[in-house]
Amino acid sequence: MVRKLTLVIGFLVLAGATAPAASLAATPGVSTGGASRITQASARVAGKVNPQGQSTTYSFQYGTSTKYGASTPAAPAGSGTKAVNAFADLGGLKPVTIYHYRIVASSPGGVVSGADRTFKTAKVPLSLSVTATPNPVPFGSAATLTGQLGGTGGGGRGIQVQHNSFPYTAGFANTPVSPVVTAPDGTFSLALAGLLINAQVRVVTTSGQRLTSAPILVSVAPKVRTAVSSRHPRKGRFVRFAGTVTPSWVPAQIAIQRKGAGGAWITVAGVVTKGDGPNRARYAKSARIRRAGTYRVFAGLLDSKFGPSVGPEIRITPRSK
């Protein structure tokens, strides 16, 4: 009888040692939602998280494949027992690209991932721009037009140059320059010759979506020639500045200028041009020279057929006697 009781007690002790532990914490419930606010570089992704009564955080994994490779910072989902909305804003994305994403929740009960979903980023809108170098362009020379058809699909597109010459009342017309085709990155370059007066210039696409750049003003600068009566006058005496402007530009305002200490040009005398045949104009003006310096002649006139132009820089050093 004693042996039988001992066996029963031993069995009970052994059974107590192997009794089941308390129930494990429940894992979060998750579901991956849709994507919204999709642009060429960003999107908002959503989902739902049920913390199941445990303190829970969530994040979104995303990338161009199911390997993902990137993750949003962890955000709190609380510790309730009902599903809560979750979302995150993704940035730095590439345009016209399919992205995979899923929600991931973590709590003491474990880590759970939602189903994989995808979205496609938008195209970058096409835009057309152009610049001219040099500008103003010397009379009789060519300017180089460079620009870009930016955005998705900007490569391999035809570009035509159009101009509207001073006084800008005739409207834009195609130039004799043949259309060019943009490089794979949408850039283009061409030489623009034959401009004899100021003109508004723009470029347009010749295929696909019709696009027109904002117009730019390409100025034509006449040739200014200058001669002086003396480079070493007596201090305080007058020096005569005379020369021509080619082609003829009448009237054009002529300013005799001296370079200041800070590099700015200071006007010391002025006059207007006079006709000198069909192809050039002439000017002459004397200026009192009180100090040594670098001088030049500036020719210009607002709202004119030509752009501003300058003659050569001339060093004048007066002598005391």
C-alpha atoms as one frame of an Amber mdcrd trajectory, in Angstrom:
protein
   0.000   0.000   0.000   2.841   2.421   0.778   4.578   1.607  -2.523   1.379
   2.233  -4.490   0.871   5.634  -2.824   4.454   6.617  -3.573   3.982   5.811
  -7.269   0.824   7.908  -7.449   2.535  10.871  -5.781   5.542  10.540  -8.136
   3.277  10.496 -11.155   1.505  13.611  -9.967   4.824  15.413  -9.395   6.045
  14.444 -12.872   2.776  15.500 -14.433   3.018  18.863 -12.686   6.539  19.426
 -14.027   5.377  19.004 -17.621   2.140  21.042 -17.407   1.550  23.481 -20.403
   2.832  27.085 -20.051   0.596  30.136 -20.335  -0.782  30.931 -23.796   1.627
  32.762 -26.247   0.920  36.396 -27.255  -1.132  36.698 -30.437   0.632  37.936
 -33.610  -0.638  41.159 -35.232  -3.132  41.053 -38.045  -2.106  42.938 -41.200
  -3.367  43.657 -44.709  -1.619  45.668 -47.461  -3.799  48.396 -48.926  -3.660
  50.409 -52.112  -1.370  53.211 -53.330  -2.482  56.805 -53.967  -1.073  60.271
 -54.682   1.219  58.690 -57.272   3.590  61.058 -59.086   6.781  60.515 -61.052
   8.821  60.526 -57.819   6.491  59.756 -54.908   3.447  57.790 -53.727   1.414
  57.118 -50.590   0.890  53.448 -49.584  -1.704  52.219 -47.099  -2.716  49.188
 -45.079  -4.394  47.997 -41.876  -2.920  46.658 -38.630  -4.682  44.862 -35.752
  -2.346  44.898 -32.708  -4.299  42.061 -31.033  -3.879  43.755 -27.667  -0.067
  44.021 -27.932   2.097  47.131 -28.389   2.686  47.079 -32.159   4.636  49.033
 -34.760   4.468  48.875 -38.530   6.495  49.883 -41.584   6.307  49.431 -45.353
   8.922  47.635 -47.380   9.264  48.751 -51.003  11.482  48.401 -54.060  11.510
  47.465 -57.720  11.188  43.730 -56.971   9.879  41.441 -54.228  13.311  41.721
 -52.617  12.210  45.276 -51.749  15.445  46.758 -50.420  13.990  49.839 -48.722
  11.741  50.391 -45.726   9.892  53.298 -44.162  10.586  54.216 -40.507   8.625
  52.242 -37.906   5.361  53.889 -36.835   3.143  53.016 -33.827  -0.102  51.120
 -34.320  -1.106  51.134 -30.617  -2.139  48.101 -28.562  -5.829  47.816 -29.278
  -7.823  44.877 -30.510  -9.281  46.409 -33.660  -7.649  47.123 -37.035  -6.279
  50.634 -37.471  -5.374  52.441 -40.678  -1.697  52.662 -41.569   0.040  54.662
 -44.301   3.434  56.006 -45.363   4.699  58.449 -47.987   7.419  57.141 -50.301
   9.844  59.556 -51.982  12.872  59.538 -54.248  11.224  57.162 -56.727  12.088
  56.804 -60.406   9.513  57.786 -63.032   7.655  55.195 -65.128   8.757  52.369
 -62.800   6.823  49.511 -61.195   7.337  49.360 -57.429   6.492  46.465 -55.095
   5.449  47.135 -51.502   3.951  45.422 -48.450   3.138  46.282 -44.842   5.101
  44.661 -42.000   3.910  44.711 -38.353   5.939  43.809 -35.262   4.841  43.089
 -31.656   5.839  40.767 -28.783   3.729  38.182 -30.573   5.973  38.235 -33.672
   6.564  39.862 -37.035   3.934  39.554 -39.767   4.056  40.694 -43.424   1.094
  41.619 -45.589   0.591  40.590 -49.205   2.763  42.090 -51.965   1.176  44.831
 -54.075   2.461  47.100 -56.859   2.029  50.557 -58.372   3.645  52.341 -61.322
   5.058  55.854 -61.051   3.972  58.517 -63.516   5.820  59.953 -66.492   7.773
  63.193 -66.177   5.837  65.786 -68.226   7.686  66.963 -71.323   9.012  70.518
 -71.358  10.995  72.389 -73.998  13.653  75.060 -73.403  16.315  76.857 -75.455
  19.175  79.350 -74.939  21.480  81.217 -77.349  25.244  81.775 -77.085  26.611
  84.376 -77.610  23.812  86.821 -77.067  24.082  89.497 -78.397  25.658  87.889
 -81.450  28.094  90.011 -83.514  26.594  91.190 -86.793  27.310  88.608 -89.499
  28.160  85.819 -87.019  26.230  82.738 -85.939  24.710  81.961 -82.562  24.588
  78.466 -81.105  21.180  77.368 -79.901  21.184  74.705 -77.194  18.251  73.280
 -75.332  16.502  70.219 -74.026  13.236  68.401 -74.443  13.066  67.374 -70.803
  10.850  64.661 -69.362   9.930  61.103 -70.200  10.388  60.285 -73.900  12.347
  63.403 -74.833  14.900  61.562 -76.956  14.673  61.041 -80.707  12.216  63.890
 -81.329  12.423  66.463 -84.126  13.080  70.110 -83.243  12.372  73.061 -85.559
  13.617  76.640 -85.011  11.255  79.566 -85.558  11.912  83.309 -85.453   9.985
  86.579 -85.361  12.151  89.519 -86.455  11.993  93.119 -85.215   9.526  94.866
 -84.900   7.946  91.507 -83.955   4.674  92.072 -85.790   4.938  89.417 -88.520
   4.628  86.416 -86.201   6.821  83.332 -85.922   7.986  81.474 -89.039  10.321
  78.546 -89.604  13.967  79.473 -90.129  16.005  78.004 -93.003  17.811  75.853
 -90.425  16.850  72.206 -90.944  15.157  70.409 -88.037  17.408  68.406 -85.724
  16.713  65.278 -83.661  17.169  65.296 -79.899  19.768  63.066 -78.257  18.596
  60.194 -76.007  18.596  62.553 -73.023  16.516  65.116 -74.937  19.304  67.646
 -75.550  19.953  69.361 -78.881  22.295  71.941 -80.393  22.430  73.776 -83.709
  23.928  76.865 -85.325  21.666  79.808 -86.120  23.064  82.088 -88.812  21.581
  84.757 -91.013  20.107  87.010 -88.337  20.669  90.603 -89.459  18.417  92.297
 -86.892  17.061  91.425 -83.459  14.658  88.501 -83.427  12.540  86.502 -81.041
  13.506  82.845 -81.334  11.734  79.705 -80.183  11.769  75.969 -80.939   8.885
  73.577 -81.547   8.593  69.809 -81.771   7.888  68.328 -85.185   6.591  64.927
 -84.064   4.487  63.490 -81.266   3.097  65.860 -78.685   3.174  69.449 -79.945
   5.378  71.538 -77.671   6.662  75.098 -77.988   9.431  76.691 -75.939   9.180
  80.118 -74.385  10.633  82.665 -76.851  14.015  84.244 -76.210  15.365  87.487
 -77.665  18.519  87.037 -79.736  20.123  90.438 -80.252  22.388  91.351 -83.159
  25.285  93.647 -82.186  26.709  95.961 -84.883  30.458  96.464 -85.273  31.679
  99.558 -83.410  35.035 101.014 -84.467  36.767 103.701 -82.414  39.779 105.969
 -82.865  41.046 108.619 -80.406  42.932 111.832 -81.099  45.469 111.057 -78.366
  46.271 108.350 -75.847  48.539 110.648 -73.835  46.861 114.071 -73.665  47.719
 116.706 -71.162  45.723 116.248 -67.962  42.335 117.968 -68.182  42.412 118.318
 -71.986  39.826 116.920 -74.389  40.282 113.755 -76.403  38.170 113.216 -79.506
  36.481 109.804 -79.857  35.348 109.100 -83.430  34.402 106.035 -85.423  31.747
 104.090 -87.279  28.907 101.679 -86.599  28.327  98.907 -89.160  25.714  98.307
 -90.468  24.135 101.735 -90.477  22.288 102.452 -87.215  20.677 105.886 -87.127
  19.908 107.112 -84.620  21.892 105.166 -82.039  22.935 106.607 -78.724  26.693
 106.712 -78.241  28.152 106.814 -74.731  31.859 107.375 -74.056  32.589 105.392
 -70.919  35.415 104.971 -68.418  35.883 101.829 -66.325  35.501 102.594 -62.623
  37.465 101.134 -59.732  34.849  98.423 -59.155  34.672  97.454 -62.828  31.455
  99.351 -63.615  31.430 101.561 -66.720  30.806 105.269 -66.099  29.496 107.471
 -68.911  31.540 110.679 -69.302  30.090 112.019 -72.594  27.462 111.161 -75.187
  26.246 111.803 -78.733  24.053 110.160 -81.416  25.087 108.602 -84.717  24.672
 110.208 -88.132  24.260 108.545 -91.500  27.391 107.794 -93.523  26.133 105.945
 -96.564  23.769 102.959 -96.790  25.932 100.522 -94.806  27.325 102.452 -91.852
  26.820 105.320 -89.437  29.365 107.712 -87.986  29.895 109.404 -84.623  32.352
 111.855 -83.045  32.534 113.309 -79.549  35.209 114.868 -77.351  35.541 114.063
 -73.663  37.680 115.767 -71.045  40.290 113.384 -69.636  41.145 114.140 -66.030
  42.595 110.791 -65.008  44.204 107.723 -66.485  41.896 104.860 -67.259  40.364
 102.429 -69.704  37.769 103.929 -72.052  35.317 102.540 -74.588  32.373 103.544
 -76.785  28.962 101.999 -76.071  26.241 102.019 -78.739  22.640 101.269 -77.885
  18.996 102.196 -78.253  15.991 100.742 -76.466  13.387  98.909 -78.560  15.555
  98.921 -81.645  16.412  96.621 -84.519  19.885  96.023 -83.023  21.177  95.078
 -79.605  23.739  96.972 -77.531  27.329  96.874 -78.730  30.713  98.188 -77.587
  33.913  99.177 -79.289  37.461  98.208 -78.281  38.824  99.165 -74.883  41.408
 101.942 -75.094  43.915 102.848 -72.386  44.411 106.606 -72.018  47.122 107.997
 -69.725  47.237 111.784 -69.429  50.527 113.569 -68.798  50.999 116.376 -66.311
  52.852 118.689 -68.755
